[in-house]
Amino acid sequence: MRIRSLLALAAVGVSLAACSTVDRFDAAGDVHALLVAIRDNDRAGFDAHVDRQALKGQIEARLMDEARQRQPGDKWMAVAAVLAGPVADVAGEALIRPETFHAAANYYGYTPDRPLPGRVAIASALRPAGDGRVCAAKKDGPCMLIFTREGSTWRLTGFDPQAANLHLKR
């Protein structure tokens, strides 16, 4: 009886690991397409693999967090809360573009002077991030880019601006 339980538990573990590997390999093609679009400043390719609403939502949430950290009763907290949505929209338009993500693409080896990483190499840089999402990270590094499956396409839905060292091109 105990052996059956262990075998059943092992089978469930292998199934879950296989699903995670399939998701990572499946996502790798779209992650590759996004990173190529970033490297080549291809706005249409970039937009096809980015969920602007999710990224703007992340920017808005970050602005709200900053506002909440102010002293209670601070008049600027109320102003920041009212302006968070419009500011996130403006910031989203300014920041959610291929040029802003060049540092992240370079980090993953997408530079004009190097051969492009293969799908298996990309899949190995992805790890499950919960809720069916995957994140791009090198070895034990931080999750820089987070991807979520939307229909048949994996799209960028989150990022860590500090980890990715994102900046505007000047």
HELIX and SHEET records of a PDB file:
HELIX    1   1 ARG A    2  ARG A   39  1                                  38    
HELIX    2   2 ARG A   43  ALA A   48  1                                   6    
HELIX    3   3 ARG A   52  ARG A   68  1                                  17    
HELIX    4   4 LYS A   75  LEU A   95  1                                  21    
HELIX    5   5 PRO A   98  PHE A  101  5                                   4    
HELIX    6   6 HIS A  102  TYR A  107  1                                   6    
HELIX    7   7 ARG A  119  SER A  124  1                                   6    
HELIX    8   8 PRO A  161  ALA A  164  1                                   4    
SHEET    1   A 4 LEU A 126  GLY A 130  0                                        
SHEET    2   A 4 ARG A 133  ALA A 136 -1                                        
SHEET    3   A 4 LEU A 145  GLU A 150 -1                                        
SHEET    4   A 4 THR A 153  PHE A 159 -1                                        
END                                                                             
